[in-house]
Amino acid sequence: MNEANDTVIPPSLDSHMDLGRKLKAIREAHNLSQRELAKRAGITNSSISMIEQGQVSPSVQSLERILTAFPLSLAEFFSPGGILPAPVLITRQLLELQQDNQVYGATIQHLVNGIDKPELDMQRIFLPPGTRSALAYARVGDVSAVLLDGYITLYCGEVIMSLQPGDGVYLRRGHFYRFGNTHTDTAQLVLCTLVDQFGAK
């Protein structure tokens, strides 16, 4: 950013403060630090900081360069709904293990835990030898799963199917299903389904 094109303004001007607050909100929604945003936009950290604090009013060209890092157009930025959620969210820090059922012994890791109003539920399921998942019902939509490690058996209605690493399955809505592990190694699969607005999958 050519800082010579930016104007230092009194921090009391609400329009500039609003611009800075909006930029900060969008940056945080995309899980970017000031340093990372500055690097992507090719400007200094201090420039981002001053804009967000309302101390500097960026030129149109400078703001366009910053918004390209999201990416976001000027029209989207200045529209009432300009604060957009990040297109990609990394859930590495949001994982949460929970016991599926003490009787069955499966463990589920919700990969979308902590994401606001997700439309999909993605789970990583661990099945130690001799365990099985609780009986589930595909109520909202179809279910897809892929086996990453180990060997398991799928029970869906009257269908009983053995799965090996790399196998994927697609289960139609309206059926009960569960997975079981009768082998000697822990199995791991990833399952994806729609989220029920009333709490059931």
Secondary structure as UniProt FT lines:
FT   HELIX           3..5
FT   STRAND          7..8
FT   TURN            11..12
FT   HELIX           14..29
FT   TURN            30..31
FT   HELIX           34..41
FT   HELIX           45..52
FT   TURN            53..54
FT   STRAND          56..57
FT   HELIX           60..68
FT   TURN            69..71
FT   HELIX           74..78
FT   TURN            80..81
FT   TURN            92..94
FT   STRAND          96..99
FT   TURN            102..104
FT   STRAND          107..110
FT   TURN            111..114
FT   STRAND          120..127
FT   TURN            129..130
FT   STRAND          136..137
FT   STRAND          143..149
FT   STRAND          152..156
FT   TURN            157..158
FT   STRAND          159..163
FT   TURN            165..166
FT   STRAND          168..171
FT   TURN            173..174
FT   STRAND          176..180
FT   STRAND          187..194
FT   TURN            197..198
//
